[in-house]
Amino acid sequence: MYALVALAAVGLVGTAVHGLTVSSPASLTQCQPAALSWSDGTAPYYVDILPGGQPSATALENLGEQSGTSYTWTVNIAAGTSITVRVTDSTGVINYSSAVTIRELFFLFFTQTIISYMDTKAHG
Ligand SMILES: *[C@@H]1O[C@H](CO)[C@@H](O)[C@H](O)[C@H]1NC(C)=O
């Protein structure tokens, strides 16, 4: 019985390794370019931006057909919006990134100011 369960688990892990995988963007800032990427599918890919964590919702943004495994998206959706990146490959396999909330541009400047202030304090 236990051996059977273990075998089934190995089988599942084995299948998951080759599936289309979508990387979750580390951060998304309104009006700034963000690198989206995915791997292990079959080109071309169709990329859409969906409301965060809602795989069956209507896309907020359609990024079109992509022949490569990355795309630079200039974030044109309001700060505070949670989004999920959906990638569909040419064989019909679909996968999603985790939900990421878009930050305000102000937040980026604020962070950079703090970092440069701390750098000044530390070095001079
Ligand atoms: C979707 O991606 C996850 C890893 O992020 C992977 O485990 C899963 O197998 C993928 N699903 C498909 C349908 O390829």
The ligand as a Tripos MOL2 file, in Angstrom:
@<TRIPOS>MOLECULE
LIG
   14    14     1     0     0
SMALL
NO_CHARGES

@<TRIPOS>ATOM
      1 C1          2.5780   24.7800  -14.0560 C.3       1 LIG1
      2 O1          3.7700   25.2000  -13.4160 O.3       1 LIG1
      3 C2          4.0620   24.4960  -12.2340 C.3       1 LIG1
      4 C3          5.3300   25.0840  -11.6410 C.3       1 LIG1
      5 O2          5.2230   26.4550  -11.5000 O.3       1 LIG1
      6 C4          4.2390   23.0290  -12.5550 C.3       1 LIG1
      7 O3          4.4690   22.3220  -11.3820 O.3       1 LIG1
      8 C5          2.9990   22.4910  -13.2560 C.3       1 LIG1
      9 O4          3.2270   21.1750  -13.6610 O.3       1 LIG1
     10 C6          2.6990   23.3300  -14.4820 C.3       1 LIG1
     11 N1          1.4370   22.8950  -15.0850 N.am      1 LIG1
     12 C7          1.3780   22.5190  -16.3580 C.2       1 LIG1
     13 C8         -0.0080   22.2160  -16.8720 C.3       1 LIG1
     14 O5          2.3450   22.4450  -17.1020 O.2       1 LIG1
@<TRIPOS>BOND
     1     1     2 1
     2     1    10 1
     3     2     3 1
     4     3     4 1
     5     3     6 1
     6     4     5 1
     7     6     7 1
     8     6     8 1
     9     8     9 1
    10     8    10 1
    11    10    11 1
    12    11    12 1
    13    12    13 1
    14    12    14 2
@<TRIPOS>SUBSTRUCTURE
     1 LIG1         1 GROUP 0 **** ****
